[in-house]
Amino acid sequence: MKRAAFFVIAGPACIVGYGLVRLWGRSDGTYGPGFDWQAAHLVGLAGMVFFVPVVLALAGLLRPSRWRTSVVAVTLVGLAATMVQFGADIVEGLLAADRAEMSALGADFKDLPSVEVVVYDVVPQLFFLGLLVLAGMLAARRLLPWWSVALLLAGIVLPVVTLDLLPLGGLCMLVALVPTLPALRRDAARTHPETVIGSSLLESP
């Protein structure tokens, strides 16, 4: 449970961090390439990596079904595309001498067949859609309050309005997912009872 709890908190927290570092980098009008660009995108990439175990942990709370498997698969495909996008931004930032060259490198990458659709415009959105569907499925089983689904949707939509709202969006996602922690603890106790018993013995006076 401790690992699942860490990722449930760390994933959205990294989105908050990405947004804050991005705002700091833009404050002097020279965001990218440079330390601020790399720091922001590395934090964002870490967040996407952390969301992999989050998706798997949330899915583990649901009964096995083809629908659950399909939603998880779609969500992870979206996550993979998002990771590639962050990775490309990091590489372009390393190779470019200035903003204009970085933009040119980005345009060259997008010109490759299917890259714009797969890495930028369509496939990454599957992560957010899949996460929202998982939240809805958990809410239907009363493992998550319905307000969490609405808050998660707000967290997804806010950065679409403007990336400057990324910190607020990440915070909304964090608050939305925190109510899953008790269910994850119960699931861990059911799956690994010896761990819980050992912890109880260690905590006994």
Residue frames as a rotation matrix with the C-alpha (Angstrom) as fourth column:
MET 1
0.565 0.825 0.000 0.00
0.825 -0.565 0.000 0.00
0.000 0.000 -1.000 0.00
LYS 2
0.323 -0.503 -0.802 2.86
0.269 -0.763 0.587 2.36
-0.907 -0.406 -0.111 0.82
ARG 3
-0.742 -0.617 0.262 4.18
0.399 -0.093 0.912 2.10
-0.539 0.781 0.315 -2.73
ALA 4
-0.218 0.747 0.628 0.73
0.930 -0.035 0.366 2.63
0.295 0.664 -0.687 -4.26
ALA 5
0.670 0.472 -0.572 0.10
0.668 -0.720 0.188 5.60
-0.323 -0.508 -0.798 -1.97
PHE 6
-0.180 -0.835 -0.520 3.45
0.283 -0.550 0.785 7.12
-0.942 -0.006 0.335 -2.95
PHE 7
-0.835 -0.184 0.519 2.65
0.532 -0.025 0.846 6.91
-0.143 0.983 0.119 -6.67
VAL 8
0.151 0.965 0.213 -0.94
0.962 -0.193 0.194 8.16
0.228 0.175 -0.958 -6.24
ILE 9
0.697 0.041 -0.716 0.50
0.395 -0.855 0.336 11.25
-0.599 -0.517 -0.612 -4.57
ALA 10
-0.241 -0.940 -0.242 3.73
0.221 -0.296 0.929 11.59
-0.945 0.171 0.279 -6.57
GLY 11
-0.391 0.111 0.914 2.12
0.912 0.176 0.369 11.39
-0.120 0.978 -0.170 -10.04
PRO 12
0.611 0.681 0.405 -0.18
0.711 -0.696 0.097 14.42
0.348 0.228 -0.909 -9.65
ALA 13
0.682 -0.405 -0.609 2.44
0.278 -0.627 0.728 16.20
-0.677 -0.665 -0.315 -7.51
CYS 14
-0.417 -0.865 0.279 4.87
0.585 -0.021 0.810 16.02
-0.696 0.501 0.515 -10.42
ILE 15
-0.020 0.491 0.871 2.26
0.924 -0.324 0.204 17.63
0.382 0.809 -0.447 -12.67
VAL 16
0.919 0.287 -0.270 2.02
0.384 -0.806 0.451 20.43
-0.088 -0.518 -0.851 -10.11
GLY 17
0.248 -0.921 -0.300 5.82
0.291 -0.224 0.930 20.65
-0.924 -0.318 0.212 -10.06
TYR 18
-0.377 -0.329 0.866 6.03
0.904 0.073 0.422 20.68
-0.202 0.942 0.269 -13.85
GLY 19
0.458 0.668 0.586 3.58
0.759 -0.637 0.133 23.55
0.462 0.384 -0.799 -13.99
LEU 20
0.896 -0.129 -0.425 5.37
0.225 -0.693 0.685 25.55
-0.383 -0.709 -0.592 -11.29
VAL 21
-0.112 -0.993 0.033 8.83
0.457 -0.022 0.889 25.12
-0.883 0.115 0.456 -12.83
ARG 22
-0.210 0.123 0.970 7.36
0.970 -0.097 0.222 26.05
0.121 0.988 -0.099 -16.22
LEU 23
0.810 0.559 0.176 5.86
0.520 -0.824 0.225 29.24
0.271 -0.091 -0.958 -14.78
TRP 24
0.588 -0.688 -0.426 9.20
0.166 -0.413 0.895 30.06
-0.792 -0.597 -0.128 -13.14
GLY 25
-0.335 -0.758 0.560 11.00
0.712 0.185 0.677 29.50
-0.616 0.626 0.478 -16.43
ARG 26
0.022 0.445 0.895 8.58
0.920 -0.360 0.156 31.73
0.391 0.820 -0.417 -18.32
SER 27
0.650 0.341 -0.680 8.84
0.671 -0.677 0.303 34.52
-0.357 -0.653 -0.668 -15.78
ASP 28
-0.066 -0.749 -0.659 11.94
0.075 -0.663 0.745 36.00
-0.995 -0.001 0.100 -17.44
GLY 29
0.638 0.474 -0.607 10.62
-0.519 -0.318 -0.793 35.54
-0.569 0.821 0.043 -20.99
THR 30
-0.073 -0.745 -0.663 13.38
-0.981 0.173 -0.087 33.12
0.179 0.644 -0.744 -22.04
TYR 31
0.248 0.263 0.932 11.84
-0.591 0.804 -0.069 29.71
-0.768 -0.534 0.355 -21.35
GLY 32
0.565 -0.083 0.821 13.68
0.394 0.901 -0.180 27.02
-0.725 0.425 0.542 -23.33
PRO 33
0.538 -0.215 -0.815 16.19
0.320 0.947 -0.038 25.75
0.780 -0.240 0.578 -24.08
GLY 34
-0.280 -0.675 0.683 18.10
-0.530 -0.484 -0.696 25.69
0.800 -0.557 -0.222 -20.82
PHE 35
-0.973 -0.207 -0.099 17.96
-0.031 0.547 -0.837 24.50
0.228 -0.811 -0.539 -17.23
ASP 36
-0.546 0.823 0.158 14.37
-0.611 -0.262 -0.747 25.62
-0.573 -0.505 0.645 -16.62
TRP 37
0.152 0.574 -0.805 13.09
-0.961 0.277 0.016 23.81
0.233 0.771 0.593 -19.74
GLN 38
-0.383 -0.389 -0.838 14.92
-0.282 0.913 -0.295 20.59
0.880 0.123 -0.460 -18.88
ALA 39
-0.988 -0.001 0.152 13.93
-0.149 0.187 -0.971 20.69
-0.027 -0.982 -0.185 -15.21
ALA 40
-0.260 0.966 -0.013 10.26
-0.855 -0.236 -0.462 21.23
-0.450 -0.109 0.887 -16.01
HIS 41
0.290 0.406 -0.867 10.13
-0.852 0.522 -0.041 18.44
0.436 0.750 0.497 -18.58
LEU 42
-0.648 -0.543 -0.533 12.08
-0.197 0.796 -0.572 15.98
0.735 -0.265 -0.624 -16.43
VAL 43
-0.847 0.428 0.315 9.60
-0.340 0.019 -0.940 16.54
-0.408 -0.904 0.130 -13.59
GLY 44
0.075 0.922 -0.379 6.73
-0.952 -0.048 -0.303 16.12
-0.298 0.384 0.874 -16.04
LEU 45
-0.043 -0.182 -0.982 8.24
-0.624 0.773 -0.116 12.93
0.781 0.608 -0.147 -17.44
ALA 46
-0.952 -0.305 -0.032 8.68
-0.148 0.549 -0.823 11.55
0.268 -0.778 -0.568 -13.92
GLY 47
-0.463 0.858 0.221 5.01
-0.679 -0.183 -0.711 12.24
-0.570 -0.479 0.667 -13.29
MET 48
0.289 0.568 -0.771 3.99
-0.933 0.349 -0.092 10.25
0.217 0.745 0.631 -16.35
VAL 49
-0.463 -0.535 -0.707 6.21
-0.306 0.845 -0.439 7.35
0.832 0.013 -0.555 -15.27
PHE 50
-0.954 0.104 0.281 4.67
-0.263 0.160 -0.952 7.43
-0.144 -0.982 -0.125 -11.79
PHE 51
-0.133 0.987 -0.085 1.19
-0.935 -0.154 -0.320 7.24
-0.329 0.037 0.944 -13.29
VAL 52
-0.295 -0.007 -0.955 1.90
-0.578 0.798 0.173 3.77
0.761 0.603 -0.239 -14.69
PRO 53
-0.862 -0.011 -0.507 1.69
0.336 0.736 -0.588 2.08
0.379 -0.677 -0.631 -11.26
VAL 54
-0.748 0.662 -0.053 -1.19
-0.429 -0.542 -0.722 4.41
-0.507 -0.518 0.689 -10.38
VAL 55
-0.116 0.706 -0.698 -3.24
-0.965 0.087 0.249 3.12
0.236 0.703 0.671 -13.31
LEU 56
-0.402 -0.105 -0.910 -2.38
-0.146 0.988 -0.049 -0.48
0.904 0.113 -0.412 -12.45
ALA 57
-0.984 0.024 -0.179 -3.20
0.181 0.167 -0.969 0.02
0.007 -0.986 -0.169 -8.76
LEU 58
-0.507 0.851 -0.135 -6.57
-0.735 -0.509 -0.449 1.64
-0.451 -0.128 0.883 -9.52
ALA 59
-0.062 0.453 -0.890 -7.42
-0.813 0.494 0.308 -1.11
0.578 0.743 0.337 -11.99
GLY 60
-0.755 -0.326 -0.570 -6.51
0.006 0.864 -0.503 -3.68
0.656 -0.383 -0.650 -9.34
LEU 61
-0.850 0.497 0.173 -9.42
-0.303 -0.194 -0.933 -2.42
-0.431 -0.846 0.315 -7.24
LEU 62
0.009 0.874 -0.486 -11.87
-0.980 -0.088 -0.177 -3.44
-0.198 0.478 0.856 -9.97
ARG 63
0.395 0.208 0.895 -13.12
-0.138 0.976 -0.167 -6.90
-0.908 -0.057 0.415 -10.84
PRO 64
-0.720 -0.689 0.084 -11.24
-0.068 0.190 0.979 -8.51
-0.690 0.700 -0.184 -13.74
SER 65
0.470 0.837 0.281 -13.06
0.309 0.142 -0.941 -8.06
-0.827 0.529 -0.191 -17.07
ARG 66
-0.031 -0.434 0.901 -12.35
0.998 0.030 0.049 -7.43
-0.048 0.901 0.432 -20.71
TRP 67
0.728 0.375 0.574 -13.60
0.430 -0.902 0.044 -3.89
0.534 0.215 -0.818 -20.27
ARG 68
0.878 -0.458 -0.140 -11.15
-0.079 -0.426 0.901 -3.23
-0.472 -0.780 -0.410 -17.43
THR 69
0.093 -0.884 0.458 -8.30
0.642 0.405 0.651 -4.73
-0.761 0.233 0.605 -19.46
SER 70
0.185 0.047 0.982 -9.21
0.938 -0.306 -0.162 -2.61
0.293 0.951 -0.101 -22.48
VAL 71
0.947 0.207 0.247 -9.39
0.128 -0.944 0.303 0.61
0.296 -0.255 -0.920 -20.45
VAL 72
0.627 -0.776 -0.064 -6.02
0.043 -0.048 0.998 -0.10
-0.778 -0.629 0.003 -18.82
ALA 73
-0.009 -0.643 0.766 -4.42
0.882 0.356 0.308 -0.90
-0.470 0.679 0.564 -22.18
VAL 74
0.453 0.260 0.852 -5.75
0.718 -0.673 -0.176 2.29
0.528 0.692 -0.492 -23.78
THR 75
0.998 -0.056 0.001 -4.64
-0.043 -0.757 0.652 4.36
-0.036 -0.651 -0.758 -20.78
LEU 76
0.380 -0.918 0.110 -1.11
0.253 0.218 0.943 2.93
-0.890 -0.330 0.315 -20.84
VAL 77
0.051 -0.305 0.951 -0.83
0.998 0.036 -0.042 3.50
-0.021 0.952 0.307 -24.60
GLY 78
0.765 0.293 0.573 -1.74
0.336 -0.941 0.033 7.14
0.549 0.168 -0.819 -23.99
LEU 79
0.864 -0.497 -0.078 0.83
-0.093 -0.311 0.946 7.33
-0.494 -0.810 -0.315 -21.21
ALA 80
0.150 -0.840 0.522 3.53
0.736 0.447 0.508 5.87
-0.660 0.308 0.685 -23.47
ALA 81
0.257 0.014 0.966 2.81
0.856 -0.467 -0.221 8.48
0.449 0.884 -0.132 -26.14
THR 82
0.960 0.127 0.251 2.97
-0.002 -0.890 0.456 11.23
0.281 -0.438 -0.854 -23.51
MET 83
0.598 -0.801 0.008 6.34
0.192 0.153 0.969 9.95
-0.778 -0.579 0.246 -22.31
VAL 84
0.008 -0.568 0.823 7.66
0.983 0.154 0.096 10.03
-0.181 0.809 0.560 -25.88
GLN 85
0.615 0.304 0.728 6.43
0.497 -0.866 -0.058 13.61
0.612 0.398 -0.684 -26.18
PHE 86
0.952 -0.306 0.020 8.27
-0.193 -0.545 0.816 14.67
-0.239 -0.780 -0.578 -23.02
GLY 87
0.323 -0.875 0.360 11.35
0.520 0.482 0.705 12.76
-0.791 -0.040 0.611 -24.13
ALA 88
0.197 -0.191 0.962 11.33
0.950 -0.205 -0.235 14.50
0.242 0.960 0.141 -27.51
ASP 89
0.876 0.178 0.448 11.03
0.098 -0.976 0.197 17.90
0.472 -0.128 -0.872 -25.84
ILE 90
0.773 -0.634 0.007 13.98
-0.049 -0.048 0.998 17.08
-0.632 -0.772 -0.068 -23.58
VAL 91
0.095 -0.751 0.654 16.16
0.828 0.425 0.367 15.94
-0.553 0.506 0.662 -26.50
GLU 92
0.409 0.120 0.905 15.24
0.749 -0.610 -0.258 18.98
0.521 0.783 -0.339 -28.57
GLY 93
0.989 -0.029 0.148 16.15
-0.111 -0.809 0.577 21.21
0.103 -0.587 -0.803 -25.62
LEU 94
0.488 -0.861 0.143 19.53
0.226 0.283 0.932 19.53
-0.843 -0.423 0.332 -25.34
LEU 95
-0.016 -0.508 0.861 20.32
0.947 0.269 0.176 19.80
-0.322 0.818 0.477 -29.06
ALA 96
0.556 0.362 0.748 19.10
0.682 -0.713 -0.161 23.35
0.475 0.600 -0.644 -29.68
ALA 97
-0.587 -0.807 -0.066 21.18
0.750 -0.511 -0.420 26.47
0.306 -0.296 0.905 -29.15
ASP 98
-0.937 0.346 -0.048 18.16
-0.304 -0.876 -0.375 28.78
-0.172 -0.337 0.926 -28.89
ARG 99
-0.254 0.942 0.220 14.37
-0.188 0.175 -0.966 28.85
-0.949 -0.287 0.133 -28.96
ALA 100
0.300 0.358 -0.884 14.18
-0.897 -0.210 -0.389 29.18
-0.325 0.910 0.258 -32.73
GLU 101
-0.519 -0.569 -0.637 16.36
-0.742 0.671 0.005 26.11
0.425 0.476 -0.770 -33.29
MET 102
-0.886 0.251 0.389 14.37
-0.109 0.704 -0.702 24.15
-0.450 -0.665 -0.596 -30.71
SER 103
0.106 0.972 -0.208 11.13
-0.458 -0.138 -0.878 25.04
-0.883 0.188 0.430 -32.52
ALA 104
0.118 -0.144 -0.982 12.67
-0.987 0.088 -0.132 23.96
0.105 0.986 -0.132 -35.83
LEU 105
-0.880 -0.461 -0.117 13.74
-0.434 0.879 -0.197 20.62
0.194 -0.123 -0.973 -34.35
GLY 106
-0.559 0.756 0.341 10.24
-0.099 0.348 -0.932 20.13
-0.823 -0.555 -0.120 -32.98
ALA 107
0.316 0.681 -0.660 8.72
-0.752 -0.245 -0.612 20.89
-0.579 0.690 0.435 -36.35
ASP 108
-0.323 -0.521 -0.790 11.05
-0.876 0.481 0.040 18.41
0.360 0.705 -0.611 -38.06
PHE 109
-0.966 -0.020 0.256 10.04
-0.152 0.850 -0.504 15.71
-0.208 -0.526 -0.825 -35.57
LYS 110
-0.180 0.983 0.041 6.34
-0.211 0.002 -0.977 16.41
-0.961 -0.185 0.207 -36.09
ASP 111
0.124 0.181 -0.976 6.83
-0.966 -0.202 -0.160 16.19
-0.226 0.963 0.150 -39.87
LEU 112
-0.906 -0.422 -0.022 7.75
-0.420 0.892 0.164 12.51
-0.050 0.158 -0.986 -39.54
PRO 113
-0.434 0.792 -0.429 4.87
-0.276 0.336 0.900 10.22
0.857 0.510 0.073 -40.63
SER 114
0.295 0.786 -0.544 2.13
0.352 0.440 0.826 9.90
0.888 -0.435 -0.147 -37.99
VAL 115
-0.623 -0.615 -0.484 4.22
0.656 -0.074 -0.751 11.55
0.426 -0.785 0.450 -35.26
GLU 116
-0.828 0.306 0.471 1.91
-0.397 -0.912 -0.107 14.54
0.397 -0.275 0.876 -34.80
VAL 117
0.204 0.967 -0.155 -1.14
-0.587 0.247 0.771 12.29
0.783 -0.066 0.618 -34.37
VAL 118
0.406 -0.059 -0.912 0.53
0.395 0.911 0.117 9.55
0.824 -0.408 0.394 -32.29
VAL 119
-0.378 -0.733 -0.565 2.79
0.843 -0.021 -0.537 11.66
0.382 -0.680 0.626 -30.07
TYR 120
-0.994 -0.113 -0.005 0.98
0.108 -0.934 -0.341 15.00
0.034 -0.339 0.940 -29.80
ASP 121
-0.684 0.725 0.077 -2.61
-0.639 -0.647 0.416 15.44
0.351 0.235 0.906 -30.94
VAL 122
0.229 0.902 -0.367 -4.58
-0.659 0.421 0.623 12.22
0.716 0.100 0.691 -30.39
VAL 123
0.176 -0.125 -0.976 -2.93
0.271 0.960 -0.074 9.27
0.946 -0.252 0.203 -28.63
PRO 124
-0.850 -0.525 -0.044 -1.70
0.174 -0.200 -0.964 11.13
0.498 -0.827 0.261 -25.49
GLN 125
-0.435 0.761 0.481 -5.30
-0.829 -0.547 0.116 12.14
0.351 -0.349 0.869 -24.78
LEU 126
0.232 0.505 -0.831 -6.12
-0.163 0.863 0.479 8.46
0.959 0.024 0.283 -24.29
PHE 127
-0.677 -0.525 -0.515 -4.24
0.447 0.262 -0.855 8.58
0.584 -0.810 0.057 -20.98
PHE 128
-0.924 0.329 0.194 -6.53
-0.377 -0.702 -0.604 11.26
-0.062 -0.631 0.773 -19.58
LEU 129
-0.057 0.939 -0.338 -9.65
-0.853 0.129 0.505 9.67
0.518 0.317 0.794 -21.04
GLY 130
-0.003 -0.002 -1.000 -8.70
0.123 0.992 -0.003 6.25
0.992 -0.123 -0.003 -19.65
LEU 131
-0.901 -0.365 -0.236 -7.90
0.287 -0.093 -0.953 7.70
0.326 -0.927 0.188 -16.21
LEU 132
-0.651 0.732 0.203 -11.28
-0.759 -0.633 -0.152 9.40
0.017 -0.253 0.967 -16.16
VAL 133
0.169 0.705 -0.688 -13.06
-0.587 0.633 0.504 6.16
0.792 0.319 0.521 -17.14
LEU 134
-0.394 -0.393 -0.831 -11.21
0.407 0.736 -0.541 4.26
0.824 -0.551 -0.130 -14.40
ALA 135
-0.991 0.055 0.123 -12.30
-0.133 -0.552 -0.823 6.89
0.023 -0.832 0.554 -11.89
GLY 136
-0.246 0.965 -0.089 -15.88
-0.930 -0.209 0.301 6.53
0.272 0.156 0.949 -13.08
MET 137
0.110 0.224 -0.968 -15.70
-0.128 0.969 0.210 2.76
0.986 0.101 0.135 -12.71
LEU 138
-0.745 -0.429 -0.511 -14.36
0.452 0.239 -0.859 3.13
0.491 -0.871 0.016 -9.17
ALA 139
-0.830 0.505 0.235 -17.08
-0.556 -0.723 -0.410 5.64
-0.038 -0.471 0.881 -8.33
ALA 140
0.010 0.865 -0.501 -19.70
-0.729 0.349 0.588 3.20
0.684 0.360 0.634 -9.61
ARG 141
0.083 -0.068 -0.994 -18.37
0.410 0.912 -0.028 0.65
0.908 -0.405 0.104 -7.09
ARG 142
0.900 0.325 0.289 -18.36
-0.056 -0.573 0.818 3.34
0.432 -0.753 -0.497 -4.38
LEU 143
0.389 -0.861 -0.327 -14.60
0.916 0.325 0.234 3.11
-0.096 -0.390 0.916 -4.06
LEU 144
-0.834 -0.546 0.074 -14.33
0.551 -0.821 0.148 6.76
-0.021 0.164 0.986 -5.07
PRO 145
-0.108 0.827 -0.551 -16.82
0.401 -0.471 -0.785 9.61
-0.910 -0.306 -0.281 -4.49
TRP 146
0.416 0.355 0.837 -18.47
0.901 -0.039 -0.432 11.07
-0.121 0.934 -0.336 -7.57
TRP 147
0.949 -0.100 -0.298 -17.02
-0.092 -0.995 0.043 14.48
-0.301 -0.013 -0.954 -6.78
SER 148
0.038 -0.986 0.160 -13.60
-0.040 0.159 0.987 12.94
-0.998 -0.044 -0.033 -7.41
VAL 149
-0.066 0.010 0.998 -14.61
0.920 0.389 0.057 12.20
-0.387 0.921 -0.035 -11.00
ALA 150
0.840 0.443 0.312 -15.74
0.527 -0.801 -0.284 15.80
0.124 0.404 -0.906 -11.49
LEU 151
0.736 -0.624 -0.263 -12.56
-0.304 -0.651 0.695 17.13
-0.605 -0.432 -0.669 -9.88
LEU 152
-0.142 -0.781 0.608 -10.41
0.376 0.526 0.763 14.84
-0.916 0.337 0.219 -11.99
LEU 153
0.303 0.339 0.890 -12.18
0.952 -0.080 -0.294 16.11
-0.028 0.937 -0.348 -15.11
ALA 154
0.996 0.045 -0.079 -11.49
0.051 -0.996 0.071 19.68
-0.075 -0.075 -0.994 -14.00
GLY 155
0.346 -0.938 0.007 -7.82
-0.189 -0.062 0.980 18.81
-0.919 -0.341 -0.199 -13.49
ILE 156
-0.189 -0.365 0.912 -7.66
0.766 0.527 0.369 17.45
-0.615 0.768 0.181 -17.04
VAL 157
0.492 0.533 0.688 -9.53
0.859 -0.423 -0.286 20.33
0.139 0.732 -0.667 -18.67
LEU 158
0.826 -0.099 -0.554 -7.84
0.177 -0.889 0.422 23.27
-0.535 -0.447 -0.717 -16.92
PRO 159
-0.200 -0.968 -0.152 -4.43
0.081 -0.171 0.982 22.88
-0.976 0.184 0.113 -18.67
VAL 160
-0.226 0.199 0.953 -6.25
0.957 0.230 0.179 22.59
-0.183 0.953 -0.242 -21.99
VAL 161
0.838 0.544 -0.040 -7.54
0.538 -0.836 -0.108 26.13
-0.092 0.069 -0.993 -21.42
THR 162
0.629 -0.745 0.221 -3.99
-0.539 -0.623 -0.567 27.32
0.560 0.238 -0.794 -20.74
LEU 163
0.276 -0.618 -0.737 -0.85
0.444 0.761 -0.473 25.49
0.853 -0.196 0.484 -19.66
ASP 164
-0.535 -0.446 0.718 -0.40
-0.353 -0.654 -0.669 28.15
0.768 -0.611 0.192 -16.99
LEU 165
0.284 0.737 0.613 -3.14
-0.929 0.053 0.367 26.30
0.238 -0.673 0.700 -15.07
LEU 166
0.076 -0.337 -0.938 -1.06
-0.170 0.923 -0.345 23.09
0.983 0.186 0.013 -14.89
PRO 167
-0.897 -0.435 0.086 -0.33
-0.159 0.136 -0.978 23.50
0.413 -0.890 -0.191 -11.16
LEU 168
-0.395 0.838 0.375 -4.02
-0.860 -0.194 -0.472 23.87
-0.323 -0.509 0.798 -10.37
GLY 169
0.383 0.522 -0.762 -4.85
-0.789 0.614 0.023 20.97
0.480 0.593 0.647 -12.68
GLY 170
-0.350 -0.616 -0.706 -2.32
-0.079 0.770 -0.633 18.72
0.934 -0.165 -0.318 -10.96
LEU 171
-0.915 0.055 0.401 -3.67
-0.404 -0.144 -0.903 19.73
0.008 -0.988 0.154 -7.55
CYS 172
0.062 0.997 -0.034 -7.20
-0.993 0.059 -0.100 18.85
-0.098 0.040 0.994 -8.65
MET 173
0.285 -0.026 -0.958 -5.99
-0.437 0.886 -0.155 15.42
0.853 0.463 0.241 -9.80
LEU 174
-0.754 -0.636 -0.166 -4.20
-0.104 0.365 -0.925 14.86
0.649 -0.680 -0.341 -6.50
VAL 175
-0.673 0.570 0.472 -7.26
-0.678 -0.219 -0.702 15.72
-0.297 -0.792 0.534 -4.39
ALA 176
0.258 0.827 -0.500 -9.44
-0.949 0.313 0.028 13.60
0.180 0.467 0.866 -6.69
LEU 177
0.195 -0.260 -0.946 -7.28
-0.267 0.914 -0.306 10.47
0.944 0.313 0.109 -6.30
VAL 178
-0.682 -0.517 0.517 -6.49
-0.599 -0.010 -0.801 10.70
0.420 -0.856 -0.303 -2.57
PRO 179
0.108 0.785 0.611 -9.82
-0.966 0.229 -0.123 9.02
-0.237 -0.576 0.782 -1.59
THR 180
0.615 0.082 -0.784 -8.58
-0.439 0.861 -0.255 5.81
0.655 0.501 0.566 -3.25
LEU 181
-0.368 -0.914 0.169 -5.93
-0.669 0.135 -0.731 5.35
0.645 -0.382 -0.662 -0.55
PRO 182
-0.198 0.322 0.926 -8.20
-0.853 0.409 -0.325 3.51
-0.483 -0.854 0.193 1.97
ALA 183
0.840 0.539 -0.055 -9.34
-0.481 0.696 -0.533 1.12
-0.249 0.474 0.844 -0.76
LEU 184
0.383 -0.791 -0.476 -5.74
-0.460 0.283 -0.842 0.50
0.801 0.542 -0.255 -1.78
ARG 185
-0.485 -0.537 0.691 -4.88
-0.858 0.138 -0.495 -0.24
0.170 -0.833 -0.527 1.84
ARG 186
0.274 0.675 0.685 -7.73
-0.701 0.628 -0.338 -2.76
-0.658 -0.388 0.645 2.10
ASP 187
0.888 0.032 -0.459 -6.63
-0.400 0.545 -0.737 -4.35
0.227 0.838 0.497 -1.16
ALA 188
-0.082 -0.992 -0.095 -3.05
-0.645 0.125 -0.754 -4.63
0.760 0.000 -0.650 0.11
ALA 189
-0.370 0.001 0.929 -4.28
-0.881 0.317 -0.351 -6.22
-0.295 -0.948 -0.116 3.34
ARG 190
0.656 0.696 0.293 -6.32
-0.528 0.700 -0.480 -8.75
-0.539 0.160 0.827 1.39
THR 191
0.814 -0.373 -0.446 -3.52
-0.313 0.365 -0.877 -9.54
0.490 0.853 0.181 -1.08
HIS 192
-0.190 -0.943 -0.272 -0.60
0.070 0.264 -0.962 -9.53
0.979 -0.202 0.016 1.40
PRO 193
0.795 0.590 0.138 -2.05
-0.087 -0.114 0.990 -10.18
0.600 -0.799 -0.039 4.88
GLU 194
0.478 -0.671 -0.567 1.35
0.865 0.472 0.171 -11.24
0.153 -0.572 0.806 6.22
THR 195
-0.459 -0.647 0.608 2.66
0.547 -0.746 -0.381 -7.70
0.700 0.158 0.697 5.59
VAL 196
0.117 0.614 0.781 -0.15
-0.368 -0.704 0.608 -6.12
0.923 -0.358 0.143 7.55
ILE 197
0.901 0.195 -0.388 0.21
0.232 0.540 0.809 -8.64
0.367 -0.819 0.441 10.40
GLY 198
0.060 -0.972 -0.229 3.97
0.953 0.124 -0.278 -8.01
0.298 -0.201 0.933 10.53
SER 199
-0.445 -0.180 0.877 3.41
0.138 -0.982 -0.132 -4.27
0.885 0.063 0.462 10.60
SER 200
0.564 0.746 0.354 0.89
-0.300 -0.214 0.930 -4.64
0.769 -0.631 0.104 13.44
LEU 201
0.732 -0.345 -0.587 3.35
0.646 0.626 0.438 -6.71
0.216 -0.700 0.681 15.49
LEU 202
-0.323 -0.924 0.204 6.10
0.818 -0.381 -0.431 -4.16
0.476 0.028 0.879 14.94
GLU 203
-0.333 0.264 0.905 3.79
-0.166 -0.961 0.220 -1.36
0.928 -0.077 0.364 16.04
SER 204
0.654 0.620 -0.433 2.66
0.280 0.334 0.900 -3.22
0.703 -0.710 0.045 19.18
PRO 205
0.434 -0.498 0.750 4.10
-0.796 -0.602 0.060 -1.88
0.422 -0.623 -0.658 22.48
